[in-house]
Amino acid sequence: MSGSFAVVDGGGQRWSILLENGAKLVIQRPKRNGHVVKASVELRRNGSLVYQDTVTLTSARSRNGFVAEIETQRPGEFPDLPMALLALSSRVSEIATTRATPAPVETTELTDEQRDDLRRQAAPIIESPDPWALIRDALKQGYGGNSIAPETVYLAMTTRLLLMREGEIPGHLCVLGPSSAGKTYAVNRAARLMPPEALVEYEAGSSRVLIYDDRPLRHRAVIFGEADSLPKDEQDSPAASALRGLLQNHRLVYKVTVRDPATGKYVVLDRDKVGPTVLITTATRAMPYQLGTRTFTLDMPDDPQFLRSVLDVQAALEREPLGGPDPALLAFQSYLQNLAPWDVVVPYAVELAASIKKSAPGPRAFRDYKRLLAFIKALAVIRHESRTRNEGGRLVATKDDYAGVYDVVAPLYEEAISGSTQKVRDAVLAVEAIRKESLPGPLLVTYALVAKHLGITKPAAKRRCDTAQRLGWIENKARGTGQGVPADLHLGEPMPEPSGLPKPDSFLPNNGITGECAGNTDSSSFGSLQAVVTVDLSE
């Protein structure tokens, strides 16, 4: 390590180095995977964030990319940055695994001057005509094809900031799909736009790691890299119950019995952690029953055009790696976090509830109504600069906020209340079309024929047909189910009419703001309901 730099150990897995011009280079929350060490790296000057990104400390290419991005933005201003980053990376990589759990990252109370400075940093986002448009553009960078998945994750993470009354819950999210489907990448695209104080991350751990970790959970997004690490009722019922309490009631309460070393007697200790907290996780199979019955499902595009777009983006990133996020985007979420909790009212909640009851009368619609309101409120918070407040001081969401959520959440909602998506319906229609084309002769309608008809892969066609079979819309009359036995698909029961969210213009008068509803508590139509969102990338 260069002798010209003094590494300051800030404790709690945070290290820094002062540069010659008074700037500070900070590395925090390093994570080791074999010989690879990644960490959040920040460059600050005069207390303001210059640039931040996740850097592979053990990779010269990653470090050089970090330096190059800063040099592009501020040419010649930090000449000793390359050597400082190398020195600090070397030191942190050596000791990255010597500390167990990262220390709490508290959201400190800012002075008026500090808050004003943070607002100045976030001004390009706050004062833009539509902050959500800028955020969506940032999420699309380095992401091939449709960006609904990272947009959904970002909105879900932002629901952590809401004031939660009894019966209300934030946008808990499970990204579901087979290995290499892009689940983690979708989560990371949103997480990179969040400040450290917004996240509590676990790549893996025991089922009780959330209980014993001392990091605060209030207004945090807890990211579990794998849902397998979450407590399950059949394996750890008390811990699973504590987790559900956090997700639904915004408080994790867990009692544990330990031996008092002084007396030798057993005593009961309470673990009491306050939310609200939003859970973000990924999985390769359906969530356990207690959570799975409360999920939304989002199908990732699986058509050839989407797959080609993903390959094109990967090739482009190989030629020119993606730079770090705009510091203003990070400052924006820090600013929102410092002002949490955000008290938001959806003034058209009654009209929305009435319309949903007409188009989606099933019990699942009632359960997910609160989830929908949380997403609307999150978008209103993002656009708060152009929103008004009612007499009670609550931020008022408009029709545009529902319209923005509709574009992102409508496919999730349709699957949640009907058990299917348009893609599943297309698979049923494909079976019908293939059978009509084969008349009058007999024909085995196989998964391969459905895949060819839809222009998708055979595994994707099978997953869609399997869902249709569970719903009774398709029957497989093959004489066996073993490997090598071709399917013999036939139509089953008629498909019901599609149901889902009402279109924004179908029920909202006066931009969704009416004098009668402006003070509504959002919950008169459905009462106390809970749900967990699942983003399905299985195809």
C-alpha positions as a Python dict, from the first residue, in 0.01 Angstrom:
ca = {
    (1, 'M'): (0, 0, 0),
    (2, 'S'): (123, 349, -84),
    (3, 'G'): (273, 526, 215),
    (4, 'S'): (130, 861, 106),
    (5, 'F'): (-224, 766, 205),
    (6, 'A'): (-360, 711, 555),
    (7, 'V'): (-651, 470, 571),
    (8, 'V'): (-908, 572, 831),
    (9, 'D'): (-1110, 283, 974),
    (10, 'G'): (-1454, 427, 1048),
    (11, 'G'): (-1585, 106, 1203),
    (12, 'G'): (-1883, -93, 1087),
    (13, 'Q'): (-1713, -184, 758),
    (14, 'R'): (-1646, 172, 648),
    (15, 'W'): (-1302, 297, 542),
    (16, 'S'): (-1185, 628, 396),
    (17, 'I'): (-882, 810, 256),
    (18, 'L'): (-826, 1186, 227),
    (19, 'L'): (-703, 1308, -111),
    (20, 'E'): (-463, 1599, -158),
    (21, 'N'): (-735, 1849, -249),
    (22, 'G'): (-943, 1770, 59),
    (23, 'A'): (-1176, 1524, -110),
    (24, 'K'): (-1258, 1200, 67),
    (25, 'L'): (-1276, 853, -87),
    (26, 'V'): (-1505, 620, 110),
    (27, 'I'): (-1551, 243, 78),
    (28, 'Q'): (-1825, 69, 276),
    (29, 'R'): (-2012, -261, 305),
    (30, 'P'): (-1759, -483, 122),
    (31, 'K'): (-1877, -832, 27),
    (32, 'R'): (-1648, -1121, -59),
    (33, 'N'): (-1740, -1406, -294),
    (34, 'G'): (-1437, -1632, -317),
    (35, 'H'): (-1149, -1408, -423),
    (36, 'V'): (-1376, -1131, -551),
    (37, 'V'): (-1455, -834, -325),
    (38, 'K'): (-1723, -579, -414),
    (39, 'A'): (-1816, -266, -221),
    (40, 'S'): (-1995, 67, -241),
    (41, 'V'): (-1741, 339, -327),
    (42, 'E'): (-1807, 713, -286),
    (43, 'L'): (-1606, 1023, -365),
    (44, 'R'): (-1706, 1325, -156),
    (45, 'R'): (-1583, 1682, -143),
    (46, 'N'): (-1683, 1947, 109),
    (47, 'G'): (-1946, 1710, 245),
    (48, 'S'): (-2119, 1670, -92),
    (49, 'L'): (-2134, 1351, -297),
    (50, 'V'): (-1935, 1374, -620),
    (51, 'Y'): (-1991, 1019, -742),
    (52, 'Q'): (-2094, 677, -611),
    (53, 'D'): (-2103, 327, -758),
    (54, 'T'): (-2052, -38, -671),
    (55, 'V'): (-1695, -138, -757),
    (56, 'T'): (-1520, -474, -772),
    (57, 'L'): (-1222, -379, -557),
    (58, 'T'): (-1018, -677, -675),
    (59, 'S'): (-1063, -585, -1043),
    (60, 'A'): (-838, -323, -1202),
    (61, 'R'): (-1092, -284, -1483),
    (62, 'S'): (-1371, -204, -1239),
    (63, 'R'): (-1156, 42, -1044),
    (64, 'N'): (-1040, 211, -1364),
    (65, 'G'): (-1401, 242, -1477),
    (66, 'F'): (-1487, 424, -1155),
    (67, 'V'): (-1194, 666, -1203),
    (68, 'A'): (-1273, 718, -1572),
    (69, 'E'): (-1633, 816, -1498),
    (70, 'I'): (-1518, 1082, -1248),
    (71, 'E'): (-1251, 1206, -1488),
    (72, 'T'): (-1519, 1249, -1756),
    (73, 'Q'): (-1735, 1455, -1523),
    (74, 'R'): (-1458, 1649, -1344),
    (75, 'P'): (-1144, 1636, -1565),
    (76, 'G'): (-814, 1688, -1384),
    (77, 'E'): (-976, 1767, -1048),
    (78, 'F'): (-864, 1451, -863),
    (79, 'P'): (-517, 1353, -996),
    (80, 'D'): (-433, 1123, -703),
    (81, 'L'): (-765, 934, -717),
    (82, 'P'): (-630, 623, -902),
    (83, 'M'): (-355, 559, -644),
    (84, 'A'): (-587, 638, -353),
    (85, 'L'): (-849, 394, -480),
    (86, 'L'): (-585, 125, -531),
    (87, 'A'): (-446, 177, -179),
    (88, 'L'): (-785, 175, -14),
    (89, 'S'): (-908, -121, -220),
    (90, 'S'): (-603, -324, -123),
    (91, 'R'): (-654, -256, 247),
    (92, 'V'): (-1028, -323, 245),
    (93, 'S'): (-989, -642, 41),
    (94, 'E'): (-749, -776, 304),
    (95, 'I'): (-991, -732, 593),
    (96, 'A'): (-1328, -759, 418),
    (97, 'T'): (-1418, -1077, 602),
    (98, 'T'): (-1282, -992, 947),
    (99, 'R'): (-1602, -819, 1060),
    (100, 'A'): (-1923, -1015, 1098),
    (101, 'T'): (-2234, -802, 1047),
    (102, 'P'): (-2222, -446, 913),
    (103, 'A'): (-2301, -185, 1173),
    (104, 'P'): (-2631, 0, 1152),
    (105, 'V'): (-2653, 277, 893),
    (106, 'E'): (-2880, 524, 1066),
    (107, 'T'): (-3078, 794, 892),
    (108, 'T'): (-2943, 1086, 1092),
    (109, 'E'): (-3155, 1393, 1154),
    (110, 'L'): (-3025, 1667, 927),
    (111, 'T'): (-3004, 2034, 1009),
    (112, 'D'): (-3196, 2275, 787),
    (113, 'E'): (-2869, 2370, 619),
    (114, 'Q'): (-2779, 2007, 551),
    (115, 'R'): (-3128, 1933, 418),
    (116, 'D'): (-3109, 2234, 190),
    (117, 'D'): (-2773, 2111, 61),
    (118, 'L'): (-2919, 1766, -1),
    (119, 'R'): (-3208, 1922, -189),
    (120, 'R'): (-2964, 2118, -404),
    (121, 'Q'): (-2788, 1795, -494),
    (122, 'A'): (-3122, 1634, -584),
    (123, 'A'): (-3263, 1942, -757),
    (124, 'P'): (-3217, 1808, -1114),
    (125, 'I'): (-3458, 1527, -1023),
    (126, 'I'): (-3695, 1709, -786),
    (127, 'E'): (-3749, 2007, -1015),
    (128, 'S'): (-3777, 1814, -1342),
    (129, 'P'): (-4118, 1807, -1514),
    (130, 'D'): (-4151, 1437, -1426),
    (131, 'P'): (-3893, 1273, -1195),
    (132, 'W'): (-4038, 930, -1274),
    (133, 'A'): (-3944, 973, -1641),
    (134, 'L'): (-3581, 1042, -1544),
    (135, 'I'): (-3577, 744, -1310),
    (136, 'R'): (-3720, 514, -1577),
    (137, 'D'): (-3453, 632, -1820),
    (138, 'A'): (-3183, 551, -1563),
    (139, 'L'): (-3331, 206, -1501),
    (140, 'K'): (-3327, 131, -1874),
    (141, 'Q'): (-2954, 199, -1898),
    (142, 'G'): (-2780, -135, -1932),
    (143, 'Y'): (-3108, -325, -1927),
    (144, 'G'): (-3219, -511, -2238),
    (145, 'G'): (-3578, -503, -2357),
    (146, 'N'): (-3879, -414, -2144),
    (147, 'S'): (-3775, -249, -1815),
    (148, 'I'): (-4095, -322, -1620),
    (149, 'A'): (-3910, -549, -1373),
    (150, 'P'): (-3658, -291, -1239),
    (151, 'E'): (-3927, -21, -1249),
    (152, 'T'): (-4149, -239, -1032),
    (153, 'V'): (-3862, -305, -791),
    (154, 'Y'): (-3787, 68, -765),
    (155, 'L'): (-4149, 157, -688),
    (156, 'A'): (-4166, -127, -434),
    (157, 'M'): (-3851, 2, -261),
    (158, 'T'): (-3997, 353, -250),
    (159, 'T'): (-4306, 229, -62),
    (160, 'R'): (-4075, 189, 240),
    (161, 'L'): (-4108, 566, 290),
    (162, 'L'): (-4484, 575, 340),
    (163, 'L'): (-4670, 639, 662),
    (164, 'M'): (-4840, 309, 740),
    (165, 'R'): (-5172, 313, 918),
    (166, 'E'): (-5328, -1, 1058),
    (167, 'G'): (-5395, -251, 781),
    (168, 'E'): (-5167, -82, 527),
    (169, 'I'): (-4848, -244, 399),
    (170, 'P'): (-4565, -151, 160),
    (171, 'G'): (-4480, -327, -165),
    (172, 'H'): (-4310, -651, -59),
    (173, 'L'): (-4165, -808, -371),
    (174, 'C'): (-4037, -1150, -475),
    (175, 'V'): (-3863, -1177, -811),
    (176, 'L'): (-3937, -1529, -931),
    (177, 'G'): (-3772, -1725, -1209),
    (178, 'P'): (-3526, -2000, -1301),
    (179, 'S'): (-3150, -1957, -1271),
    (180, 'S'): (-2999, -1700, -1508),
    (181, 'A'): (-3337, -1537, -1574),
    (182, 'G'): (-3208, -1196, -1467),
    (183, 'K'): (-3378, -1184, -1126),
    (184, 'T'): (-3084, -1043, -932),
    (185, 'Y'): (-2989, -810, -1214),
    (186, 'A'): (-3339, -657, -1214),
    (187, 'V'): (-3317, -598, -837),
    (188, 'N'): (-2966, -453, -865),
    (189, 'R'): (-3069, -205, -1134),
    (190, 'A'): (-3309, -48, -884),
    (191, 'A'): (-3086, -90, -578),
    (192, 'R'): (-2799, 101, -741),
    (193, 'L'): (-3020, 413, -736),
    (194, 'M'): (-3072, 384, -359),
    (195, 'P'): (-2841, 531, -90),
    (196, 'P'): (-2681, 296, 167),
    (197, 'E'): (-2919, 409, 442),
    (198, 'A'): (-3216, 286, 236),
    (199, 'L'): (-3106, -79, 217),
    (200, 'V'): (-3035, -377, 442),
    (201, 'E'): (-2887, -649, 223),
    (202, 'Y'): (-2831, -1022, 281),
    (203, 'E'): (-2677, -1229, 3),
    (204, 'A'): (-2739, -1540, 212),
    (205, 'G'): (-2784, -1629, 576),
    (206, 'S'): (-2971, -1832, 832),
    (207, 'S'): (-3347, -1805, 860),
    (208, 'R'): (-3310, -1585, 1172),
    (209, 'V'): (-3049, -1340, 1047),
    (210, 'L'): (-3307, -1063, 1021),
    (211, 'I'): (-3402, -1115, 1386),
    (212, 'Y'): (-3053, -1094, 1532),
    (213, 'D'): (-2902, -832, 1301),
    (214, 'D'): (-2885, -500, 1487),
    (215, 'R'): (-2930, -282, 1180),
    (216, 'P'): (-3245, -65, 1193),
    (217, 'L'): (-3536, -160, 968),
    (218, 'R'): (-3753, 152, 979),
    (219, 'H'): (-3808, 287, 628),
    (220, 'R'): (-3562, 33, 487),
    (221, 'A'): (-3579, -207, 196),
    (222, 'V'): (-3454, -546, 313),
    (223, 'I'): (-3304, -738, 21),
    (224, 'F'): (-3265, -1114, 60),
    (225, 'G'): (-3058, -1252, -227),
    (226, 'E'): (-3246, -1582, -206),
    (227, 'A'): (-3589, -1650, -62),
    (228, 'D'): (-3456, -1985, 66),
    (229, 'S'): (-3293, -1785, 348),
    (230, 'L'): (-3632, -1665, 474),
    (231, 'P'): (-3787, -1853, 767),
    (232, 'K'): (-4049, -2110, 667),
    (233, 'D'): (-4346, -2225, 874),
    (234, 'E'): (-4265, -2595, 841),
    (235, 'Q'): (-3904, -2540, 956),
    (236, 'D'): (-3911, -2240, 1189),
    (237, 'S'): (-4267, -2137, 1267),
    (238, 'P'): (-4183, -1874, 1537),
    (239, 'A'): (-3934, -1694, 1310),
    (240, 'A'): (-4175, -1714, 1016),
    (241, 'S'): (-4447, -1562, 1233),
    (242, 'A'): (-4210, -1283, 1339),
    (243, 'L'): (-4133, -1210, 974),
    (244, 'R'): (-4502, -1190, 884),
    (245, 'G'): (-4550, -952, 1177),
    (246, 'L'): (-4285, -723, 1030),
    (247, 'L'): (-4436, -739, 680),
    (248, 'Q'): (-4797, -691, 787),
    (249, 'N'): (-4785, -503, 1117),
    (250, 'H'): (-4456, -311, 1067),
    (251, 'R'): (-4298, -458, 1379),
    (252, 'L'): (-4080, -763, 1432),
    (253, 'V'): (-4126, -908, 1780),
    (254, 'Y'): (-3941, -1226, 1875),
    (255, 'K'): (-3884, -1378, 2217),
    (256, 'V'): (-3580, -1596, 2280),
    (257, 'T'): (-3480, -1793, 2590),
    (258, 'V'): (-3114, -1767, 2698),
    (259, 'R'): (-2915, -1872, 3004),
    (260, 'D'): (-2812, -1588, 3236),
    (261, 'P'): (-2437, -1641, 3295),
    (262, 'A'): (-2460, -1478, 3638),
    (263, 'T'): (-2744, -1689, 3783),
    (264, 'G'): (-2744, -1992, 3555),
    (265, 'K'): (-3119, -1950, 3512),
    (266, 'Y'): (-3300, -1911, 3181),
    (267, 'V'): (-3442, -1568, 3102),
    (268, 'V'): (-3655, -1436, 2815),
    (269, 'L'): (-3511, -1166, 2592),
    (270, 'D'): (-3721, -963, 2349),
    (271, 'R'): (-3608, -875, 1998),
    (272, 'D'): (-3827, -581, 1897),
    (273, 'K'): (-3756, -408, 1564),
    (274, 'V'): (-3979, -134, 1424),
    (275, 'G'): (-4070, -84, 1056),
    (276, 'P'): (-4222, -14, 816),
    (277, 'T'): (-3994, -233, 609),
    (278, 'V'): (-4033, -355, 252),
    (279, 'L'): (-3904, -702, 165),
    (280, 'I'): (-3732, -762, -170),
    (281, 'T'): (-3617, -1114, -255),
    (282, 'T'): (-3561, -1356, -543),
    (283, 'A'): (-3660, -1720, -582),
    (284, 'T'): (-3649, -2005, -830),
    (285, 'R'): (-3973, -2157, -704),
    (286, 'A'): (-4297, -2037, -553),
    (287, 'M'): (-4288, -1872, -211),
    (288, 'P'): (-4413, -2064, 96),
    (289, 'Y'): (-4791, -2078, 126),
    (290, 'Q'): (-4835, -1797, 379),
    (291, 'L'): (-4652, -1555, 150),
    (292, 'G'): (-4733, -1715, -184),
    (293, 'T'): (-5107, -1667, -149),
    (294, 'R'): (-5047, -1294, -133),
    (295, 'T'): (-4834, -1248, -444),
    (296, 'F'): (-4844, -1063, -773),
    (297, 'T'): (-4670, -1227, -1071),
    (298, 'L'): (-4490, -1051, -1355),
    (299, 'D'): (-4387, -1250, -1664),
    (300, 'M'): (-4061, -1141, -1820),
    (301, 'P'): (-4074, -1122, -2199),
    (302, 'D'): (-3947, -1444, -2358),
    (303, 'D'): (-3995, -1371, -2726),
    (304, 'P'): (-3693, -1382, -2960),
    (305, 'Q'): (-3694, -1004, -3000),
    (306, 'F'): (-3650, -955, -2625),
    (307, 'L'): (-3373, -1215, -2604),
    (308, 'R'): (-3191, -1047, -2893),
    (309, 'S'): (-3217, -710, -2720),
    (310, 'V'): (-3062, -858, -2405),
    (311, 'L'): (-2769, -997, -2605),
    (312, 'D'): (-2725, -662, -2781),
    (313, 'V'): (-2706, -480, -2446),
    (314, 'Q'): (-2458, -733, -2306),
    (315, 'A'): (-2237, -690, -2612),
    (316, 'A'): (-2255, -311, -2583),
    (317, 'L'): (-2159, -326, -2214),
    (318, 'E'): (-1860, -544, -2297),
    (319, 'R'): (-1733, -276, -2535),
    (320, 'E'): (-1817, 14, -2306),
    (321, 'P'): (-1898, -67, -1940),
    (322, 'L'): (-2186, 121, -1785),
    (323, 'G'): (-2090, 411, -1559),
    (324, 'G'): (-2228, 474, -1214),
    (325, 'P'): (-2567, 630, -1146),
    (326, 'D'): (-2624, 1004, -1151),
    (327, 'P'): (-2538, 1134, -799),
    (328, 'A'): (-2857, 1342, -815),
    (329, 'L'): (-3063, 1019, -824),
    (330, 'L'): (-2895, 896, -505),
    (331, 'A'): (-2938, 1234, -340),
    (332, 'F'): (-3305, 1228, -442),
    (333, 'Q'): (-3378, 908, -249),
    (334, 'S'): (-3168, 1033, 46),
    (335, 'Y'): (-3380, 1348, 49),
    (336, 'L'): (-3704, 1149, 41),
    (337, 'Q'): (-3572, 921, 316),
    (338, 'N'): (-3487, 1212, 543),
    (339, 'L'): (-3845, 1342, 512),
    (340, 'A'): (-4007, 1003, 582),
    (341, 'P'): (-4270, 904, 672),
    (342, 'W'): (-4469, 1046, 381),
    (343, 'D'): (-4840, 1076, 451),
    (344, 'V'): (-5022, 1036, 118),
    (345, 'V'): (-5393, 1021, 39),
    (346, 'V'): (-5546, 862, -272),
    (347, 'P'): (-5860, 1077, -307),
    (348, 'Y'): (-6021, 846, -564),
    (349, 'A'): (-5983, 533, -348),
    (350, 'V'): (-6363, 483, -326),
    (351, 'E'): (-6411, 509, -703),
    (352, 'L'): (-6115, 277, -765),
    (353, 'A'): (-6250, 20, -520),
    (354, 'A'): (-6595, 28, -678),
    (355, 'S'): (-6449, -19, -1025),
    (356, 'I'): (-6225, -307, -914),
    (357, 'K'): (-6523, -484, -757),
    (358, 'K'): (-6697, -477, -1096),
    (359, 'S'): (-6405, -604, -1304),
    (360, 'A'): (-6232, -830, -1050),
    (361, 'P'): (-6477, -959, -790),
    (362, 'G'): (-6258, -1243, -655),
    (363, 'P'): (-6116, -1242, -301),
    (364, 'R'): (-5765, -1187, -435),
    (365, 'A'): (-5869, -845, -565),
    (366, 'F'): (-5965, -735, -214),
    (367, 'R'): (-5635, -856, -69),
    (368, 'D'): (-5422, -675, -326),
    (369, 'Y'): (-5612, -347, -315),
    (370, 'K'): (-5389, -210, -37),
    (371, 'R'): (-5082, -307, -233),
    (372, 'L'): (-5207, -109, -532),
    (373, 'L'): (-5266, 198, -313),
    (374, 'A'): (-4908, 174, -180),
    (375, 'F'): (-4769, 182, -534),
    (376, 'I'): (-4985, 484, -623),
    (377, 'K'): (-4866, 665, -311),
    (378, 'A'): (-4502, 582, -386),
    (379, 'L'): (-4531, 742, -729),
    (380, 'A'): (-4695, 1049, -573),
    (381, 'V'): (-4397, 1078, -335),
    (382, 'I'): (-4158, 1063, -631),
    (383, 'R'): (-4358, 1343, -796),
    (384, 'H'): (-4422, 1533, -471),
    (385, 'E'): (-4291, 1866, -602),
    (386, 'S'): (-4587, 1892, -842),
    (387, 'R'): (-4846, 1753, -597),
    (388, 'T'): (-5063, 1952, -356),
    (389, 'R'): (-5151, 1883, 6),
    (390, 'N'): (-5499, 1871, 156),
    (391, 'E'): (-5616, 2057, 467),
    (392, 'G'): (-5478, 1778, 686),
    (393, 'G'): (-5130, 1818, 536),
    (394, 'R'): (-5142, 1491, 341),
    (395, 'L'): (-4984, 1472, -4),
    (396, 'V'): (-5260, 1421, -263),
    (397, 'A'): (-5209, 1164, -539),
    (398, 'T'): (-5360, 1242, -879),
    (399, 'K'): (-5494, 1043, -1172),
    (400, 'D'): (-5150, 1061, -1334),
    (401, 'D'): (-5007, 861, -1044),
    (402, 'Y'): (-5259, 584, -1100),
    (403, 'A'): (-5191, 598, -1474),
    (404, 'G'): (-4817, 557, -1409),
    (405, 'V'): (-4876, 264, -1176),
    (406, 'Y'): (-5124, 109, -1420),
    (407, 'D'): (-4855, 83, -1689),
    (408, 'V'): (-4625, -105, -1451),
    (409, 'V'): (-4857, -304, -1224),
    (410, 'A'): (-5157, -395, -1442),
    (411, 'P'): (-5002, -724, -1567),
    (412, 'L'): (-4912, -820, -1209),
    (413, 'Y'): (-5262, -747, -1085),
    (414, 'E'): (-5431, -948, -1361),
    (415, 'E'): (-5223, -1256, -1279),
    (416, 'A'): (-5281, -1214, -906),
    (417, 'I'): (-5658, -1215, -925),
    (418, 'S'): (-5708, -1462, -1209),
    (419, 'G'): (-5408, -1694, -1169),
    (420, 'S'): (-5304, -1634, -1529),
    (421, 'T'): (-5153, -1384, -1765),
    (422, 'Q'): (-5219, -1298, -2127),
    (423, 'K'): (-4930, -1527, -2215),
    (424, 'V'): (-5109, -1822, -2056),
    (425, 'R'): (-5423, -1733, -2247),
    (426, 'D'): (-5220, -1715, -2568),
    (427, 'A'): (-5097, -2070, -2503),
    (428, 'V'): (-5458, -2192, -2474),
    (429, 'L'): (-5550, -2011, -2794),
    (430, 'A'): (-5247, -2169, -2962),
    (431, 'V'): (-5371, -2520, -2869),
    (432, 'E'): (-5712, -2431, -3011),
    (433, 'A'): (-5564, -2292, -3334),
    (434, 'I'): (-5333, -2590, -3390),
    (435, 'R'): (-5621, -2835, -3345),
    (436, 'K'): (-5837, -2644, -3592),
    (437, 'E'): (-5557, -2638, -3847),
    (438, 'S'): (-5508, -3016, -3813),
    (439, 'L'): (-5871, -3107, -3885),
    (440, 'P'): (-6002, -3352, -3993),
    (441, 'G'): (-5701, -3576, -3920),
    (442, 'P'): (-5575, -3662, -3570),
    (443, 'L'): (-5275, -3472, -3433),
    (444, 'L'): (-5081, -3467, -3109),
    (445, 'V'): (-5058, -3107, -2995),
    (446, 'T'): (-4722, -3103, -2816),
    (447, 'Y'): (-4530, -2836, -2628),
    (448, 'A'): (-4298, -2808, -2927),
    (449, 'L'): (-4590, -2724, -3159),
    (450, 'V'): (-4720, -2462, -2914),
    (451, 'A'): (-4371, -2311, -2892),
    (452, 'K'): (-4343, -2296, -3270),
    (453, 'H'): (-4687, -2139, -3303),
    (454, 'L'): (-4605, -1868, -3045),
    (455, 'G'): (-4244, -1817, -3152),
    (456, 'I'): (-4101, -1897, -2807),
    (457, 'T'): (-3883, -2168, -2655),
    (458, 'K'): (-4019, -2511, -2567),
    (459, 'P'): (-3952, -2472, -2189),
    (460, 'A'): (-4140, -2139, -2192),
    (461, 'A'): (-4432, -2300, -2378),
    (462, 'K'): (-4442, -2586, -2126),
    (463, 'R'): (-4452, -2347, -1828),
    (464, 'R'): (-4743, -2157, -1980),
    (465, 'C'): (-4930, -2476, -2064),
    (466, 'D'): (-4867, -2615, -1714),
    (467, 'T'): (-5031, -2304, -1567),
    (468, 'A'): (-5327, -2344, -1803),
    (469, 'Q'): (-5359, -2708, -1697),
    (470, 'R'): (-5371, -2609, -1329),
    (471, 'L'): (-5654, -2371, -1417),
    (472, 'G'): (-5837, -2642, -1608),
    (473, 'W'): (-5818, -2464, -1944),
    (474, 'I'): (-5597, -2734, -2102),
    (475, 'E'): (-5589, -3110, -2052),
    (476, 'N'): (-5288, -3331, -2126),
    (477, 'K'): (-5428, -3669, -2236),
    (478, 'A'): (-5088, -3829, -2292),
    (479, 'R'): (-5066, -4191, -2171),
    (480, 'G'): (-4771, -4115, -1950),
    (481, 'T'): (-4575, -3831, -1798),
    (482, 'G'): (-4221, -3969, -1808),
    (483, 'Q'): (-3929, -3829, -2003),
    (484, 'G'): (-3969, -3874, -2376),
    (485, 'V'): (-4349, -3909, -2363),
    (486, 'P'): (-4499, -3642, -2594),
    (487, 'A'): (-4781, -3426, -2464),
    (488, 'D'): (-5130, -3461, -2607),
    (489, 'L'): (-5289, -3125, -2533),
    (490, 'H'): (-5664, -3068, -2557),
    (491, 'L'): (-5888, -2778, -2464),
    (492, 'G'): (-6043, -2796, -2118),
    (493, 'E'): (-6296, -2566, -1958),
    (494, 'P'): (-6368, -2233, -2133),
    (495, 'M'): (-6150, -1947, -2021),
    (496, 'P'): (-6331, -1676, -1823),
    (497, 'E'): (-6319, -1317, -1942),
    (498, 'P'): (-5994, -1137, -1853),
    (499, 'S'): (-6014, -926, -1539),
    (500, 'G'): (-5776, -677, -1391),
    (501, 'L'): (-5726, -312, -1310),
    (502, 'P'): (-5969, -57, -1454),
    (503, 'K'): (-5815, 178, -1706),
    (504, 'P'): (-5733, 524, -1563),
    (505, 'D'): (-5986, 713, -1773),
    (506, 'S'): (-6267, 475, -1692),
    (507, 'F'): (-6354, 598, -1342),
    (508, 'L'): (-6157, 910, -1244),
    (509, 'P'): (-6332, 1246, -1276),
    (510, 'N'): (-6152, 1581, -1234),
    (511, 'N'): (-5804, 1428, -1251),
    (512, 'G'): (-5898, 1201, -965),
    (513, 'I'): (-5930, 1480, -709),
    (514, 'T'): (-6278, 1542, -571),
    (515, 'G'): (-6379, 1750, -274),
    (516, 'E'): (-6576, 1461, -130),
    (517, 'C'): (-6283, 1219, -139),
    (518, 'A'): (-5984, 1445, -79),
    (519, 'G'): (-5968, 1353, 288),
    (520, 'N'): (-6047, 985, 245),
    (521, 'T'): (-5841, 745, 452),
    (522, 'D'): (-5799, 510, 155),
    (523, 'S'): (-5941, 209, 334),
    (524, 'S'): (-6317, 248, 353),
    (525, 'S'): (-6391, 12, 67),
    (526, 'F'): (-6178, -293, 141),
    (527, 'G'): (-6069, -258, 503),
    (528, 'S'): (-5749, -406, 641),
    (529, 'L'): (-5578, -612, 371),
    (530, 'Q'): (-5227, -742, 314),
    (531, 'A'): (-5027, -882, 21),
    (532, 'V'): (-4678, -964, -98),
    (533, 'V'): (-4584, -889, -458),
    (534, 'T'): (-4402, -1147, -670),
    (535, 'V'): (-4230, -1062, -996),
    (536, 'D'): (-4220, -1380, -1207),
    (537, 'L'): (-3925, -1402, -1445),
    (538, 'S'): (-3977, -1773, -1505),
    (539, 'E'): (-3979, -1737, -1879),
}
